[in-house]
């Protein structure tokens, strides 16, 4: 059974609701997205509520992630780039990381799923990244930023356009496919061997969730790098 077939068979519930003629909203995805945002907000609030000079507890954990991401941004985007996009990059990573792990929560009366197991969410995130790249590029470099479409020669315009369209699609499919496949396998394992094996897979999936958040964030930095290339 493929990923798409498994999702359509009801193993993963999106709870589609038609809000207008031909327009559907995946309510499960919406609920889990709100819950993910709430968890991220609570984590950040708890880390900053009584922030001390010497970090401890959750403040220490959050600062470790922030310093790590700041280091990656400074390496890939330079100091100016880090200062410009740090709030966006940190928020993006935290949302994807927490969202990826939502589907691993115990199903105790509530059907928890990862919002990132829905292609609509991952495609929305990747399109948002692409739009940010062009907004910042045009803001910093003006219309000249678009000249990369005709480099090295104007004849490459169709290929470059196709590449730009493919980038957000591949980013979205990579994240979506890995998270959805992991959740489907976890559900199947609980049905077949409800002891031990699923718990091992949960531990493995925790790592996968982190790696997928890291990969998506790194691809975002790589996409933003040409905007700040002159600042290196």
Residue, then its C-alpha position, 0 to 999 in steps of 0.5 A: x500500500x502506497x502513502x497516498x492509498x494508505x491516507x485515503x483508506x482512513x489510516x490517517x484521518x484529515x477530517x475534510x469539511x466542505x466550507x464552500x462549493x468545491x472548497x474543503x478544509x482538513x479540520x484535523x490538520x487545522x486543529x493540529x496546526x493550532x495545537x503545534x503553534x500553542x505548544x511552541x508559544x508555551x515553550x518560548x514563553x516558559x523559556x523567557x518568562x524568568x530568563x536568567x543570565x545563567x540559563x537553566x531548565x527549559x531556557x537552557x534547552x531553547x537557548x541551545x537550539x537558538x545558538x545552534x541555529x544562529x551559528x548555521x545562519x551566520x555560516x550560510x547567510x552572514x551576519x547581516x542575513x542572520x540578523x534579518x531572518x533569525x526570527x523567521x528561521x527559528x520560528x520555522x524550525x520550532x514549528x516544523x520540529x514540534x509539528x513533526x513529533x505531534x503524531x507520536x503522542x499517545x492516542x488517549x481519547x484524542x487522535x493526534x497527528x502531525x500537521x506536516x503529514x498533510x501536503x497542504x501544510x508542507x506545500x504552504x510552508x515551502x511556498x512561503x519560503x519561496x515568496x520570502x526569498x523573492x521579497x527579500x531579494x527584490x528589496x535588497x537588490x531591486x529588479x536586478x535580482x531577477x537576472x539569475x533567470x537568464x544566467x548564464x545565458x538567456x536561452x536558459x530561462x525556461x530551465x531556470x523557471x522550471x527549477x524555481x517551480x520545482x524547488x518548493x514542490x520537492x521541499x514539500x514532498x520530502x517533508x510530507x512523505x517522510x512524516x506521513x510514511x512514519x505515522x502510517x508505519x507506526x499505526x500499522x506496527x501498533x496493529x500488528x505487534x503492539x508491544x516493544x517494536x512500536x516503542x522502538x519506532x517511536x524513538x527512531x521517529x523522534x530523530x527523524x522528526x528532528x532531522x526533517x525539521x533540520x533539512x527543511x530549515x537548511x534548505x531554506x537557508x540555502x535558498x536565502x543565501x544568494x540574497x545575502x551573498x554580497x554580505x559574506 
